[in-house]
Amino acid sequence: MSDVVNDEKLQKVLARAGFGSRREMEGWIGEGRVIVNGKTATLGDRVSADDAITVDGKKVANTAANQEMTRVLLYNKPEQEICSRNDPEGRISVFDHLPPIKHGRWVAVGRLDFNTSGLLLFTTDGELANRLMHPSSGIDREYAVRINGEVSDEMIETVKRGVDLDGDGHLCRFTDVQYYAGEGRNRWYHVVIMEGRNREVRRLWESQGVRVSRLKRVRYGPVFIPSRVKQGQFYEMKVPEVIGLYETVELAPPSGTTRRPARQRKHRR
């Protein structure tokens, strides 16, 4: 392992590369899944940018001691796109339309299902992504929801109080529900949740006997979709905005300067 002064803890480098949290990476190192310069890594190892790292036999883009600022993209996801990198069915992936990067990879902050549109965040810092997703950070998500059916005050109180969707005793709930607009039998609401459980927004409404016909995420923590960023477009957040995300999850940002942001772009479908 490197003894260079500007090295970093191995688990921190792996977390930044998007494999998981630092605690999870400590477990992987203890299980012998990480190799550095041909030798099985041990807890306490430090690495520099010159060290070769593999996890489960796969080479890791080593960004240790890299002074380049973290990059964060805001993407306005259309419906009919998946959030996985590969799909056996050949469907369009959100990753197909992100700008290329030389080192590391884009790490998605959470997911949106196939029929949900709206705000997705991507970052080159896996640890930042993990902090933004972890329930302990208390990051709320806001959705615009079009409901087909009549919504009563009692139903709203129920979904705010909590519903055991999976029968495991865990109550899923909205922390806020606000009526937005109406059109025929359809009503638009804005709802806020604190978790990212699978299809939680749809399932909460469906538990009350109504159907969600449209669903769009409009906010993730302090980040809203700017009106200029249309569906299928991305925007690269500026340095103060990126630092603000680190402050939100009480994580120290890496030092250095950022690369020039990628130009806002719309892909062709």
C-alpha positions as CSV (number, residue, x, y, z in Angstrom):
1,M,0.0,0.0,0.0
2,S,1.0,3.6,-0.5
3,D,2.8,5.6,2.1
4,V,2.3,8.9,0.3
5,V,1.2,11.8,2.5
6,N,-1.9,12.6,0.3
7,D,-3.3,9.1,0.5
8,E,-6.8,8.2,1.8
9,K,-8.5,5.4,3.7
10,L,-9.4,2.5,1.4
11,Q,-13.0,2.4,2.5
12,K,-13.4,6.1,1.7
13,V,-12.1,5.6,-1.8
14,L,-14.5,2.6,-2.4
15,A,-17.5,4.6,-1.0
16,R,-16.7,7.5,-3.3
17,A,-16.6,5.1,-6.2
18,G,-20.2,4.2,-5.5
19,F,-19.9,0.7,-4.0
20,G,-21.7,1.6,-0.8
21,S,-21.2,3.4,2.5
22,R,-17.9,3.4,4.3
23,R,-19.2,1.0,6.9
24,E,-20.3,-1.4,4.2
25,M,-16.9,-1.2,2.6
26,E,-15.2,-2.0,5.9
27,G,-17.2,-5.2,5.8
28,W,-16.1,-6.0,2.3
29,I,-12.5,-5.4,3.2
30,G,-12.9,-7.7,6.2
31,E,-14.4,-10.4,3.9
32,G,-11.3,-10.3,1.6
33,R,-13.2,-9.0,-1.4
34,V,-10.8,-6.1,-2.0
35,I,-7.4,-6.4,-3.5
36,V,-4.8,-3.6,-3.6
37,N,-1.7,-4.0,-5.8
38,G,-2.2,-7.8,-6.0
39,K,-2.6,-8.3,-2.2
40,T,-5.7,-8.8,-0.1
41,A,-6.5,-5.5,1.6
42,T,-6.9,-5.2,5.4
43,L,-8.8,-2.7,7.5
44,G,-6.7,0.4,8.1
45,D,-5.1,0.3,4.6
46,R,-4.6,3.6,2.9
47,V,-4.2,4.1,-0.9
48,S,-3.1,6.8,-3.3
49,A,-4.0,7.4,-6.9
50,D,-1.1,5.1,-8.0
51,D,-2.5,2.0,-6.3
52,A,-4.4,-0.6,-8.3
53,I,-7.7,-1.6,-6.6
54,T,-10.0,-4.4,-7.5
55,V,-13.3,-5.4,-5.9
56,D,-14.6,-9.0,-6.5
57,G,-12.1,-9.1,-9.4
58,K,-13.3,-5.9,-11.0
59,K,-10.9,-2.9,-11.4
60,V,-11.9,0.2,-9.5
61,A,-11.4,3.7,-10.9
62,N,-9.1,5.0,-8.2
63,T,-9.8,8.6,-7.3
64,A,-7.7,8.8,-4.1
65,A,-6.0,12.1,-3.7
66,N,-7.9,13.5,-6.7
67,Q,-8.4,17.2,-6.2
68,E,-11.2,17.4,-8.7
69,M,-14.5,18.6,-7.2
70,T,-17.4,16.3,-7.1
71,R,-19.8,16.6,-10.0
72,V,-23.6,16.4,-9.6
73,L,-26.2,16.3,-12.4
74,L,-29.9,17.0,-12.2
75,Y,-31.8,15.0,-14.8
76,N,-35.5,15.5,-15.7
77,K,-36.5,11.9,-16.4
78,P,-39.3,11.2,-18.9
79,E,-41.6,8.3,-18.4
80,Q,-40.7,5.0,-20.1
81,E,-37.0,5.1,-19.1
82,I,-35.4,2.7,-16.6
83,C,-32.9,3.5,-13.9
84,S,-30.7,0.5,-14.4
85,R,-27.6,0.5,-16.6
86,N,-28.6,-2.6,-18.5
87,D,-32.0,-4.0,-19.4
88,P,-32.6,-7.4,-20.9
89,E,-35.7,-5.9,-22.7
90,G,-33.6,-3.3,-24.4
91,R,-35.5,-0.3,-22.9
92,I,-34.0,3.2,-22.8
93,S,-31.9,3.8,-19.7
94,V,-31.4,7.2,-17.9
95,F,-27.7,6.4,-18.1
96,D,-27.8,6.5,-21.9
97,H,-28.1,10.3,-21.9
98,L,-25.6,11.4,-19.3
99,P,-22.3,13.0,-20.3
100,P,-19.3,10.7,-20.3
101,I,-16.6,11.0,-17.6
102,K,-13.0,9.8,-17.8
103,H,-12.7,8.6,-14.2
104,G,-15.3,6.9,-12.0
105,R,-18.9,6.7,-12.9
106,W,-22.2,8.4,-12.4
107,V,-24.0,7.1,-9.3
108,A,-27.8,7.5,-9.1
109,V,-29.3,9.0,-6.0
110,G,-32.2,6.7,-5.7
111,R,-34.5,5.6,-8.5
112,L,-37.8,6.3,-10.2
113,D,-39.9,3.6,-11.7
114,F,-40.5,3.1,-15.4
115,N,-43.8,5.1,-15.4
116,T,-42.6,7.9,-13.1
117,S,-41.0,11.1,-14.4
118,G,-39.2,14.0,-12.8
119,L,-36.1,14.8,-10.8
120,L,-33.2,12.4,-10.6
121,L,-29.7,13.3,-9.2
122,F,-26.5,11.7,-10.3
123,T,-23.1,12.3,-8.7
124,T,-19.5,11.1,-9.1
125,D,-19.2,10.7,-5.3
126,G,-20.8,7.5,-4.1
127,E,-20.5,8.4,-0.5
128,L,-22.5,11.6,-1.1
129,A,-25.1,9.5,-3.0
130,N,-25.4,7.1,0.0
131,R,-25.8,9.9,2.5
132,L,-28.5,11.5,0.4
133,M,-30.4,8.2,0.2
134,H,-30.0,7.0,3.7
135,P,-33.1,7.5,6.0
136,S,-30.9,8.8,8.8
137,S,-30.2,11.9,6.7
138,G,-33.9,12.9,6.8
139,I,-34.0,14.0,3.2
140,D,-37.6,14.5,2.0
141,R,-38.9,13.9,-1.5
142,E,-41.8,15.8,-3.1
143,Y,-44.1,14.5,-5.8
144,A,-46.8,15.9,-8.0
145,V,-49.5,13.2,-8.2
146,R,-52.6,13.0,-10.4
147,I,-55.3,11.0,-8.7
148,N,-58.2,9.4,-10.5
149,G,-61.1,9.2,-8.1
150,E,-62.6,11.0,-5.1
151,V,-60.3,11.9,-2.3
152,S,-61.8,12.5,1.1
153,D,-60.4,14.3,4.1
154,E,-60.5,11.0,6.0
155,M,-58.3,9.4,3.3
156,I,-55.8,12.2,3.5
157,E,-55.6,11.9,7.3
158,T,-55.1,8.1,6.9
159,V,-52.1,8.4,4.5
160,K,-50.6,11.1,6.7
161,R,-51.0,8.9,9.8
162,G,-49.5,5.9,8.1
163,V,-50.4,2.6,6.4
164,D,-48.8,-0.8,6.9
165,L,-48.3,-1.6,3.2
166,D,-46.2,-4.8,3.6
167,G,-47.7,-6.3,6.7
168,D,-44.4,-5.9,8.6
169,G,-45.5,-3.3,11.1
170,H,-43.7,-0.5,9.3
171,L,-46.0,2.5,8.6
172,C,-45.5,4.2,5.3
173,R,-46.9,7.7,5.3
174,F,-46.9,11.2,3.7
175,T,-45.5,13.9,5.9
176,D,-47.5,16.5,3.9
177,V,-50.4,16.4,1.4
178,Q,-51.5,19.5,-0.4
179,Y,-54.3,19.9,-3.0
180,Y,-53.0,21.5,-6.2
181,A,-55.6,21.6,-9.0
182,G,-58.5,19.6,-10.4
183,E,-59.6,18.6,-13.9
184,G,-62.8,16.4,-14.2
185,R,-62.5,13.3,-12.1
186,N,-58.7,13.9,-11.8
187,R,-57.1,15.8,-9.0
188,W,-53.5,16.9,-8.6
189,Y,-51.9,16.7,-5.2
190,H,-48.4,17.4,-4.0
191,V,-47.1,14.9,-1.4
192,V,-43.9,14.6,0.6
193,I,-42.3,11.4,1.8
194,M,-39.2,10.7,3.8
195,E,-38.3,7.3,2.4
196,G,-37.7,5.8,-1.0
197,R,-39.5,2.5,-0.7
198,N,-40.5,0.7,-3.9
199,R,-43.6,2.4,-5.4
200,E,-44.5,3.9,-2.0
201,V,-46.3,6.9,-3.3
202,R,-48.5,4.9,-5.7
203,R,-49.2,2.2,-3.1
204,L,-50.2,4.6,-0.4
205,W,-52.8,6.2,-2.6
206,E,-54.0,2.8,-4.0
207,S,-54.5,1.6,-0.4
208,Q,-57.3,4.2,-0.3
209,G,-59.1,2.8,-3.4
210,V,-58.0,5.5,-5.8
211,R,-55.6,5.3,-8.8
212,V,-52.5,7.3,-9.6
213,S,-52.6,8.2,-13.3
214,R,-49.5,10.4,-13.3
215,L,-46.6,10.7,-11.0
216,K,-43.7,13.2,-11.1
217,R,-40.9,13.9,-8.6
218,V,-40.4,17.7,-8.3
219,R,-38.0,18.0,-5.4
220,Y,-35.3,16.0,-3.7
221,G,-34.3,17.6,-0.4
222,P,-33.2,21.2,-1.2
223,V,-33.1,20.6,-5.0
224,F,-36.0,21.5,-7.3
225,I,-36.3,21.0,-11.1
226,P,-35.6,24.4,-12.7
227,S,-38.3,25.3,-15.2
228,R,-35.7,25.6,-18.0
229,V,-34.7,21.9,-17.6
230,K,-37.3,20.1,-19.7
231,Q,-38.0,16.4,-19.8
232,G,-35.0,14.5,-21.2
233,Q,-32.6,17.4,-20.3
234,F,-29.9,17.5,-17.6
235,Y,-28.2,20.3,-15.8
236,E,-24.8,20.2,-14.1
237,M,-25.0,21.8,-10.7
238,K,-22.5,24.6,-9.9
239,V,-19.9,24.5,-7.1
240,P,-22.0,26.4,-4.5
241,E,-25.0,24.1,-5.2
242,V,-22.8,20.9,-4.8
243,I,-21.3,22.2,-1.6
244,G,-24.8,22.9,-0.4
245,L,-25.7,19.2,-0.9
246,Y,-22.7,18.2,1.2
247,E,-23.8,20.6,3.9
248,T,-27.3,19.1,3.8
249,V,-26.0,15.7,4.8
250,E,-23.2,17.0,7.1
251,L,-20.4,15.6,4.9
252,A,-17.2,17.4,4.2
253,P,-16.8,18.1,0.4
254,P,-13.5,17.2,-1.3
255,S,-11.1,20.1,-1.8
256,G,-10.1,21.5,-5.2
257,T,-12.0,22.9,-8.1
258,T,-14.6,21.6,-10.4
259,R,-14.4,20.8,-14.0
260,R,-16.4,23.0,-16.4
261,P,-20.0,21.9,-16.1
262,A,-21.4,19.8,-19.0
263,R,-23.7,21.8,-21.3
264,Q,-27.4,21.3,-20.7
265,R,-28.5,18.9,-23.3
266,K,-31.7,17.2,-24.6
267,H,-31.5,13.7,-26.0
268,R,-33.5,12.5,-28.9
269,R,-35.9,9.8,-28.2
